[in-house]
């Protein structure tokens, strides 16, 4: 039986699909890197929100893929030593 994870891995192997996915999806490469960093450091989104004095709901929405706040992604990335995105399709002006 194919899982969603295996289907996404197959689709993301296609560079054209990956480009479209990165442009349209709420979960960008930087957000994925942030999630990996949190897991490696045994941090929870709640702990991260407290460290940054951010709204825990906003941080949770980011990790649930419900809502992307480009400024929050940049702030978290910088806090964790991850290069922030150079541009973001979801960046609000």
MOHU-V796510 format. One record per residue. N is the residue number from 1. RES is the residue in three letters. BURIAL is I if it has 24 or more other ideal C-beta (glycine too) atoms within 12 Angstrom, else O. Layout:
# MOHU-V796510
N & RES & BURIAL
N & RES & BURIAL
This chain:
# MOHU-V796510
1 & UNK & O
2 & UNK & O
3 & UNK & O
4 & UNK & O
5 & UNK & O
6 & UNK & O
7 & UNK & O
8 & UNK & O
9 & UNK & O
10 & UNK & O
11 & UNK & O
12 & UNK & O
13 & UNK & O
14 & UNK & O
15 & UNK & O
16 & UNK & O
17 & UNK & O
18 & UNK & O
19 & UNK & O
20 & UNK & O
21 & UNK & O
22 & UNK & I
23 & UNK & O
24 & UNK & O
25 & UNK & O
26 & UNK & I
27 & UNK & I
28 & UNK & I
29 & UNK & I
30 & UNK & I
31 & UNK & I
32 & UNK & I
33 & UNK & O
34 & UNK & I
35 & UNK & I
36 & UNK & O
37 & UNK & I
38 & UNK & I
39 & UNK & O
40 & UNK & O
41 & UNK & O
42 & UNK & O
43 & UNK & O
44 & UNK & O
45 & UNK & I
46 & UNK & O
47 & UNK & O
48 & UNK & I
49 & UNK & I
50 & UNK & O
51 & UNK & O
52 & UNK & I
53 & UNK & O
54 & UNK & I
55 & UNK & O
56 & UNK & O
57 & UNK & O
58 & UNK & I
59 & UNK & I
60 & UNK & O
61 & UNK & O
62 & UNK & I
63 & UNK & I
64 & UNK & O
65 & UNK & O
66 & UNK & O
67 & UNK & O
68 & UNK & I
69 & UNK & I
70 & UNK & I
71 & UNK & O
72 & UNK & I
73 & UNK & I
74 & UNK & I
75 & UNK & I
76 & UNK & I
77 & UNK & I
78 & UNK & O
79 & UNK & I
80 & UNK & I
81 & UNK & O
82 & UNK & I
83 & UNK & O
84 & UNK & I
85 & UNK & I
86 & UNK & O
87 & UNK & O
88 & UNK & I
89 & UNK & O
90 & UNK & I
91 & UNK & O
92 & UNK & O
93 & UNK & O
